[in-house]
Amino acid sequence: MGGIENEETLCQGCGVNIQTTDKTQPGFVPASALKNDIIICQRCFRLKHYNEVHDVPYTDADFLEMIGRISQTKGLILKIVDVFDFNGSFIKSLHRLTGNNPILLVANKVDLLPKSTNINKLKHWMKKSAADLGLVVQDVYLVSANSGRGFDEVKKAIEAYRKGQDVYVVGATNVGKSTFINRLIDETSGTKDAITTSYFPGTTLGFIEIPLDDKTALYDTPGVINRGQITHYLSNEDIKQITPNKEIKPRVYQLQPGQTLYIGGLARFDFVKGEKQSFVCYFANSIEIHRTKLENAESLYEKHLGGLLTPPNEASLDQFPALQEKSFKISGNKTDIVFPGLGWITLSGESVTISASSPYEVPVSKRDALI
């Protein structure tokens, strides 16, 4: 990597090797900081002075090796997921890495859900889905790291479940883990057991240790890259467009069989067979939805992807995967067709055949309707 980087020069906040050449990589400090008696990396500096926690890039293997060390300790695991991207933000191997430690599932961005969302139903679905993926959680909490909604409840749960032990916060990239920790720091500062921004030297590579009291700490861990997140195939401009920044407003489409909806150019929904009926779309308000005839859908996509059908914009087109189709026959119950990282379309429960297309690595799924 060049510059200053050796095992003798370690960050006294998180233990990472200090280097002076690449701001985007772990351990960066300006060269002028090397004359200080105590050297801490830029990430730790911003935590200490500004209460800001920033993820740093690690490989999947780095992350899993680090998280695996938690299994040899005793503590509480807080697993942060994105309420709009449960599958994409779920670390599927986590149950093999955390030993017998209790796990609380914390879903972020709840303030962006439509007010009509059945919260209890959502929590039940998340708990069951986690179990189906091999992870038994003690409970599920819905929060907004931006607004603070749900934080009183989750703070009480942390104290109740940790039983005087350490707390480890884990999550995939882009789930708001850093914002969650920042909110937790802000809301507890000044209390008897304040989460402060002081550190202990020699902590494990990639973890930041934030004392909870004299004996225990909260550990921030690096965000893991999950290849099932659609954001990995998009530019920053596209990510901003697909990420809701206020409550989602449902959009209702009356469709005849043989009609198609495009969610920007990122996903496709085909009404193949059934009676004319309503389909309710829940996506970021900034994403355009286009309706066309099924027979014209392919040519529309080929001609207008990156133009009329955006996102993805031109900066993302080269890395954006081809769409893969999946068919569903639905009858009897209201059902959500979920497009990971984007949102979902609710079907009324009338008998229909539909097909849904999304990038290969980001497969569409179905669930009982949450609204």
KOLLO-904873 format. One line per 10 residues: number of its first residue (from 1); for each residue x, y, z of C-alpha. Coordinates in pm, 1 decimal. Layout:
<nodes>
NUM	X Y Z ~ ...
</nodes>
This chain:
<nodes>
1	0.0 0.0 0.0 ~ 301.7 229.6 51.1 ~ 340.2 508.5 305.0 ~ 357.4 427.2 676.0 ~ 217.9 80.6 742.3 ~ 371.7 -176.7 972.7 ~ 281.1 -389.4 1270.1 ~ 464.9 -151.8 1505.7 ~ 241.0 143.8 1418.8 ~ -111.3 62.9 1529.9
11	-417.6 280.0 1583.3 ~ -467.2 311.9 1957.2 ~ -841.6 318.8 1904.1 ~ -914.3 8.8 1698.2 ~ -576.6 -163.1 1655.4 ~ -558.7 -135.8 1276.1 ~ -221.7 -79.4 1103.0 ~ -160.9 291.4 1044.4 ~ -107.1 407.3 682.6 ~ -84.8 751.4 519.7
21	-163.7 690.1 152.9 ~ -530.4 595.9 101.8 ~ -816.4 776.5 278.3 ~ -1064.4 508.0 175.5 ~ -874.6 224.5 343.7 ~ -851.6 125.2 711.4 ~ -585.6 292.4 925.2 ~ -547.6 617.0 731.0 ~ -393.2 919.8 904.9 ~ -252.2 1239.8 756.6
31	127.6 1226.7 758.9 ~ 133.0 1522.6 1000.3 ~ -43.7 1309.1 1265.1 ~ 254.4 1071.6 1291.6 ~ 432.4 1315.2 1523.4 ~ 156.6 1285.1 1785.3 ~ 225.8 1087.4 2102.2 ~ -101.8 895.2 2054.5 ~ -185.5 800.6 1696.4 ~ -543.6 713.5 1606.5
41	-679.9 650.8 1258.1 ~ -914.7 892.0 1085.8 ~ -1214.4 668.0 1156.9 ~ -1140.4 667.7 1533.0 ~ -1062.5 1040.5 1527.4 ~ -1405.7 1117.3 1383.0 ~ -1571.7 893.2 1639.2 ~ -1382.5 1056.4 1926.7 ~ -1434.9 1418.5 1825.8 ~ -1758.6 1415.7 1627.0
51	-1945.5 1101.5 1743.2 ~ -1938.9 982.1 1381.0 ~ -1893.9 613.3 1301.7 ~ -1788.5 530.4 945.7 ~ -1768.0 186.5 789.3 ~ -1440.0 89.3 626.3 ~ -1401.2 -159.7 340.2 ~ -1302.6 -517.0 419.5 ~ -1329.3 -829.7 210.9 ~ -1604.5 -1079.3 287.2
61	-1343.7 -1317.8 429.7 ~ -1194.3 -1046.6 654.1 ~ -1531.9 -967.4 798.9 ~ -1634.7 -1326.9 860.3 ~ -1299.9 -1404.8 1025.2 ~ -1340.4 -1107.9 1257.5 ~ -1703.8 -1176.0 1344.6 ~ -1612.5 -1539.2 1413.3 ~ -1412.1 -1421.6 1713.8 ~ -1737.3 -1320.3 1883.9
71	-1824.9 -1688.8 1925.3 ~ -1540.3 -1719.8 2175.7 ~ -1674.8 -1440.1 2396.5 ~ -1990.6 -1379.2 2595.1 ~ -2207.9 -1088.2 2493.1 ~ -2523.9 -965.1 2321.5 ~ -2541.1 -944.4 1940.5 ~ -2740.2 -662.6 1779.8 ~ -2802.3 -758.6 1418.4 ~ -2907.5 -455.1 1213.0
81	-3110.9 -508.8 895.5 ~ -3279.9 -277.1 647.1 ~ -3658.1 -307.1 674.7 ~ -3680.4 -258.1 295.2 ~ -3412.5 -514.0 215.7 ~ -3443.6 -793.1 470.8 ~ -3291.6 -1067.6 253.8 ~ -3025.5 -846.1 99.8 ~ -2913.8 -711.2 436.7 ~ -2930.1 -1045.6 619.6
91	-2593.4 -1208.6 698.0 ~ -2686.4 -1569.7 633.5 ~ -2380.3 -1724.7 801.0 ~ -2415.0 -1524.6 1122.4 ~ -2553.7 -1813.1 1327.4 ~ -2228.9 -2006.1 1271.0 ~ -2012.3 -1714.6 1383.9 ~ -2169.0 -1592.3 1705.4 ~ -2171.0 -1904.6 1922.5 ~ -2448.0 -1927.8 2180.7
101	-2472.6 -1553.6 2235.3 ~ -2827.2 -1408.1 2235.6 ~ -2923.8 -1205.2 1927.4 ~ -3164.5 -912.9 1894.0 ~ -3282.5 -835.7 1540.6 ~ -3308.7 -459.3 1485.9 ~ -3479.5 -340.7 1166.3 ~ -3385.6 12.8 1066.4 ~ -3577.4 273.7 859.2 ~ -3921.5 188.2 1000.5
111	-4028.8 553.8 972.2 ~ -4032.4 517.8 592.5 ~ -4296.8 243.3 590.5 ~ -4654.4 342.5 503.2 ~ -4858.1 416.6 817.1 ~ -5094.8 135.3 722.3 ~ -4820.5 -128.3 769.5 ~ -4915.0 -395.4 1022.8 ~ -4616.6 -363.1 1256.9 ~ -4690.2 -675.1 1462.8
121	-4728.0 -877.7 1144.5 ~ -4397.5 -739.2 1016.0 ~ -4215.3 -831.9 1337.8 ~ -4360.6 -1183.6 1330.2 ~ -4260.3 -1225.4 964.7 ~ -3905.8 -1105.3 1033.6 ~ -3862.5 -1338.9 1329.6 ~ -3990.7 -1635.9 1128.4 ~ -3779.0 -1542.0 824.8 ~ -3467.4 -1523.0 1041.0
131	-3545.7 -1869.0 1181.7 ~ -3597.1 -2003.9 827.9 ~ -3247.0 -1872.7 747.3 ~ -3103.2 -2055.3 1048.7 ~ -3093.3 -1771.2 1300.8 ~ -3298.2 -1783.2 1620.4 ~ -3341.7 -1432.8 1763.8 ~ -3463.6 -1333.9 2109.1 ~ -3684.2 -1057.1 1974.6 ~ -3733.7 -807.9 1691.4
141	-3724.6 -429.5 1726.0 ~ -3821.5 -170.5 1465.7 ~ -3633.6 159.3 1478.5 ~ -3544.5 468.2 1283.0 ~ -3183.4 568.2 1336.1 ~ -3261.2 902.0 1172.0 ~ -3565.1 1004.4 1378.6 ~ -3501.4 804.2 1695.6 ~ -3828.6 612.9 1672.3 ~ -3815.8 287.9 1871.3
151	-3489.9 373.0 2050.5 ~ -3635.7 385.3 2401.9 ~ -3759.3 29.6 2354.9 ~ -3436.2 -101.0 2203.8 ~ -3220.6 62.5 2475.4 ~ -3425.8 -111.5 2745.2 ~ -3392.0 -440.4 2556.7 ~ -3013.6 -402.5 2531.2 ~ -2982.5 -357.5 2906.8 ~ -3219.6 -646.8 2979.6
161	-3057.9 -896.9 2741.8 ~ -2689.1 -811.9 2777.8 ~ -2690.5 -898.1 3151.1 ~ -2383.2 -690.8 3224.3 ~ -2189.2 -821.2 2922.9 ~ -2046.3 -664.8 2605.9 ~ -2261.1 -571.6 2305.7 ~ -2158.5 -637.3 1941.5 ~ -2332.2 -446.5 1661.0 ~ -2318.3 -631.2 1327.4
171	-2476.5 -562.7 991.3 ~ -2433.5 -557.7 616.6 ~ -2328.3 -242.3 435.4 ~ -2591.7 25.7 366.4 ~ -2828.1 -75.4 648.1 ~ -2764.7 236.4 859.6 ~ -2547.3 63.2 1121.2 ~ -2325.7 366.1 1174.8 ~ -2625.9 597.2 1205.0 ~ -2776.4 354.8 1456.6
181	-2461.1 360.0 1671.7 ~ -2433.9 738.2 1646.2 ~ -2794.5 771.9 1766.0 ~ -2727.7 529.5 2050.9 ~ -2422.0 732.2 2155.6 ~ -2611.1 1062.5 2138.1 ~ -2916.2 940.1 2329.9 ~ -2717.0 785.8 2615.5 ~ -2446.8 1048.7 2668.7 ~ -2474.1 1218.7 3003.9
191	-2637.8 920.6 3173.8 ~ -2474.4 717.5 3448.5 ~ -2364.6 440.0 3209.9 ~ -2283.4 673.3 2922.3 ~ -2166.0 536.5 2591.9 ~ -1865.9 762.6 2542.9 ~ -1620.0 812.8 2261.8 ~ -1309.2 713.6 2454.7 ~ -1116.8 400.8 2356.3 ~ -892.4 133.1 2492.8
201	-575.8 56.7 2294.3 ~ -508.1 -278.2 2135.2 ~ -864.4 -370.3 2043.5 ~ -926.0 -622.5 1766.6 ~ -860.3 -515.4 1408.6 ~ -1167.5 -355.1 1257.0 ~ -1366.3 -325.4 1580.0 ~ -1417.1 5.4 1760.0 ~ -1468.1 -27.1 2133.4 ~ -1708.3 219.6 2296.4
211	-1722.4 176.0 2675.2 ~ -2063.7 115.6 2830.6 ~ -1932.0 119.3 3187.3 ~ -1610.3 33.9 3371.1 ~ -1615.3 -330.5 3264.7 ~ -1811.5 -365.7 2940.0 ~ -1822.0 -210.2 2595.1 ~ -2023.7 -180.8 2277.4 ~ -1824.9 -294.8 1973.5 ~ -1883.2 -154.9 1628.9
221	-1787.5 -407.8 1361.0 ~ -1719.0 -340.7 991.3 ~ -2015.8 -371.5 755.9 ~ -2013.4 -695.2 558.4 ~ -2067.6 -692.8 183.0 ~ -2366.6 -906.0 90.5 ~ -2380.4 -983.1 -283.2 ~ -2758.7 -1003.1 -260.0 ~ -2787.0 -626.4 -215.8 ~ -2897.1 -441.5 -528.3
231	-2692.7 -139.0 -421.8 ~ -2372.8 -320.4 -519.9 ~ -2473.0 -287.9 -885.4 ~ -2568.0 80.3 -876.1 ~ -2398.3 418.8 -877.5 ~ -2427.6 653.7 -581.1 ~ -2675.1 861.2 -780.3 ~ -2894.9 554.9 -837.2 ~ -2872.2 447.2 -473.1 ~ -2993.9 789.9 -366.0
241	-3291.7 760.4 -601.0 ~ -3405.1 415.2 -484.3 ~ -3358.1 486.9 -112.6 ~ -3672.8 632.9 45.7 ~ -3617.6 955.6 239.2 ~ -3976.8 998.2 357.1 ~ -4283.1 783.1 410.2 ~ -4363.1 572.0 104.2 ~ -4692.5 654.0 -66.5 ~ -4869.5 352.8 -220.2
251	-4941.0 371.0 -594.9 ~ -5235.6 168.4 -726.8 ~ -5248.8 27.3 -1080.8 ~ -5556.2 -132.9 -1235.9 ~ -5407.5 -394.1 -1468.6 ~ -5546.5 -621.5 -1734.3 ~ -5373.3 -954.2 -1800.3 ~ -5103.2 -896.9 -2059.2 ~ -4972.1 -577.6 -1900.0 ~ -4629.6 -505.7 -1751.9
261	-4495.3 -264.2 -1492.4 ~ -4129.8 -155.5 -1493.0 ~ -3987.9 -24.5 -1165.1 ~ -3747.0 217.8 -1325.3 ~ -3523.2 -18.5 -1519.8 ~ -3436.3 -223.2 -1212.0 ~ -3722.3 -471.2 -1202.6 ~ -4022.5 -589.8 -1399.2 ~ -4369.9 -719.0 -1305.4 ~ -4585.0 -905.3 -1561.2
271	-4956.3 -975.3 -1510.3 ~ -4982.4 -1297.4 -1710.1 ~ -5324.2 -1443.9 -1627.7 ~ -5629.8 -1353.5 -1419.7 ~ -5917.4 -1106.8 -1397.9 ~ -5864.4 -732.5 -1414.4 ~ -5766.1 -613.0 -1066.6 ~ -5565.1 -367.2 -856.1 ~ -5196.0 -399.8 -777.3 ~ -5052.9 -171.8 -509.0
281	-4689.7 -65.3 -545.3 ~ -4469.1 34.0 -250.5 ~ -4142.7 183.1 -373.5 ~ -3948.2 503.3 -304.1 ~ -4159.2 794.5 -422.4 ~ -3875.8 907.6 -650.5 ~ -3877.4 585.3 -858.6 ~ -4083.6 612.7 -1178.5 ~ -4311.1 318.5 -1258.5 ~ -4391.6 260.9 -1626.4
291	-4683.6 58.4 -1760.8 ~ -4677.0 -110.0 -2100.2 ~ -4818.5 -408.5 -2286.4 ~ -4646.7 -738.5 -2215.9 ~ -4588.8 -789.1 -2588.2 ~ -4395.7 -460.3 -2604.6 ~ -4203.8 -499.2 -2278.8 ~ -3882.6 -648.2 -2418.2 ~ -3836.6 -387.5 -2689.3 ~ -3913.2 -104.9 -2446.5
301	-3642.1 -233.0 -2212.4 ~ -3384.8 -273.9 -2488.4 ~ -3446.1 74.1 -2630.6 ~ -3492.3 277.3 -2313.6 ~ -3285.6 120.0 -2033.8 ~ -3076.6 400.7 -1884.5 ~ -3301.7 664.1 -2045.6 ~ -3676.5 648.7 -1988.4 ~ -3622.6 344.7 -1765.8 ~ -3394.2 475.1 -1489.9
311	-3236.7 390.8 -1260.2 ~ -2990.9 246.0 -1355.5 ~ -2839.8 552.1 -1517.4 ~ -2552.0 544.1 -1763.7 ~ -2289.7 520.5 -1486.3 ~ -2442.2 191.0 -1366.0 ~ -2529.4 22.5 -1696.2 ~ -2199.2 -159.3 -1745.2 ~ -2219.0 -333.6 -1407.0 ~ -2595.2 -386.6 -1389.5
321	-2683.8 -757.5 -1433.9 ~ -2946.3 -894.0 -1669.6 ~ -3291.1 -946.6 -1520.3 ~ -3396.5 -1299.7 -1426.8 ~ -3763.2 -1398.8 -1439.4 ~ -3952.4 -1589.4 -1170.6 ~ -4317.6 -1699.7 -1201.1 ~ -4579.2 -1714.5 -925.5 ~ -4934.3 -1847.2 -902.0 ~ -5119.9 -1664.8 -625.5
331	-5469.4 -1727.3 -484.9 ~ -5654.8 -1706.5 -158.1 ~ -5454.1 -1458.2 51.3 ~ -5324.2 -1106.5 0.7 ~ -4959.6 -1146.9 -99.0 ~ -4656.9 -921.1 -134.5 ~ -4414.3 -978.6 -421.4 ~ -4090.3 -845.1 -275.4 ~ -3814.5 -686.0 -482.6 ~ -3511.7 -678.8 -246.2
341	-3373.7 -332.7 -181.9 ~ -3657.9 -165.3 -371.8 ~ -3995.2 -244.0 -217.7 ~ -4292.1 -464.6 -299.6 ~ -4617.5 -503.5 -492.3 ~ -4929.2 -623.1 -306.8 ~ -5171.5 -863.7 -478.1 ~ -5533.5 -883.3 -362.7 ~ -5548.1 -1261.9 -326.8 ~ -5757.7 -1322.8 -635.8
351	-5627.6 -1605.1 -854.5 ~ -5349.5 -1475.3 -1076.9 ~ -5036.9 -1586.7 -1255.3 ~ -4761.6 -1326.7 -1255.6 ~ -4392.7 -1318.5 -1328.2 ~ -4141.2 -1088.4 -1165.3 ~ -3790.9 -1010.4 -1285.9 ~ -3493.6 -872.6 -1095.3 ~ -3112.3 -894.0 -1117.1 ~ -2982.8 -1251.5 -1092.4
361	-2812.4 -1200.2 -755.4 ~ -3117.6 -1025.7 -607.3 ~ -3404.3 -1276.5 -639.9 ~ -3770.0 -1181.4 -597.7 ~ -3967.2 -1352.1 -319.5 ~ -4322.5 -1358.0 -183.1 ~ -4473.4 -1324.1 164.6 ~ -4812.2 -1273.4 327.3 ~ -4913.0 -909.5 278.0 ~ -4800.6 -671.1 550.7
371	-5071.5 -415.3 467.9
</nodes>
